C-alpha cells in the first residue's frame, strides 16, 4: 500500500509538471533529461564560497585589517537584506498589515544583529594597528555606503533626511533641492575649511543621480507612506507603530552611536582629535542629538524628541 501511495504521488507531480511546462510551450521530457544529467548542488557552489573568500584585499601588512574589511562586507550584506525587505514594502500595492509587520521586524533584526556584533570592530582590532592601516585607506570611508542611504530613502519621506536647520523651510522643495541639504553632507566637510571632503566628492559623483532618482520614485511610497494607509482601528496598527519606532531607534540612534563609540575609542586623543577616515566630521555627524535624525517624528512625544539619543550616549559612551 505504501509503494502504491508513493507511485500515485509521483504521478500527480508529473501531471502537474506537464501542465506547468505545457502552459509555457515547453516539453517536460527535455527538462527531465536535463535533471538526470545535472550534478548535485553543493554548499560551496551554492554560496560561491571560493569566490567569497577571495574578496578581501588588504592594502597593508597589518593582520587586523582583514577584520576591518570582512566586517564592512558583512555590514553591506545585511544592508542588502534590509533593502530586500523595504523594496517589497515600499509599493502602491503593499497594504497587508501582517506582511508589513513581518518585513519591518526583519529589518529591525538585521540592524540589531549589526549593532550587537559591532564589538567585533570596537574590541576586535588593536588600536595601534587600526590607526596605522587606516591611513592607507584614505579617502575611503563607511560614510560612502550607498545602501545605507537607500535604506533611509525607503524608510522615510525624503524631507526627513534634510538638515534639521532647514528642514521646515524645504518641506515642499523639489527632491533635487532637498538633496543638496541632506543631513549627512554636514558630516563630510573638512574640519578646517568647511569645504566638501574628497570622500563626499567621490560619493556624489558616483551615486547622486541614482539617489535622486530613487527618492523621486519613492515619493508617496516610502514605508511611512505605506503605514499611513493602515486604518488606526486595525488590530495590528499599534504593533506596526512599535515596529516603526524601533526601526527609528535602530537606524537613527543605535547604529550611528556604535560608530560614535568606536570613533571615540580609536580617533579621540586628549587634548586633540584625530581626523576620521576621509576627513569626515564625525564629532558633528554621528551623534543623533546634533542631527536629530528621526524618520517618524509623529510617533514620538516632544520629550522623547528633545532627548533623542541622549540616554544611549550617557550609558554607553559616558558610562553614567
CORWOFEN-V876048 format. One record per helix or strand. SS is the DSSP state (~ for helix, > for strand). FROM is the first residue (numbers start at 1). TO is the last residue. Records with the same first field share a line. If there is no record, write none. Layout:
BEGIN
SS: FROM-TO / FROM-TO
END
This chain:
BEGIN
~: 2-23 / 28-37 / 43-46 / 49-52 / 65-89 / 97-117 / 119-122 / 127-136 / 142-144 / 146-155 / 158-161 / 175-179 / 183-188 / 198-217 / 223-228 / 237-267 / 277-279 / 282-285 / 288-291 / 297-299 / 302-306 / 310-316
>: 162-162 / 182-182 / 189-189 / 196-196 / 268-269 / 272-273
END
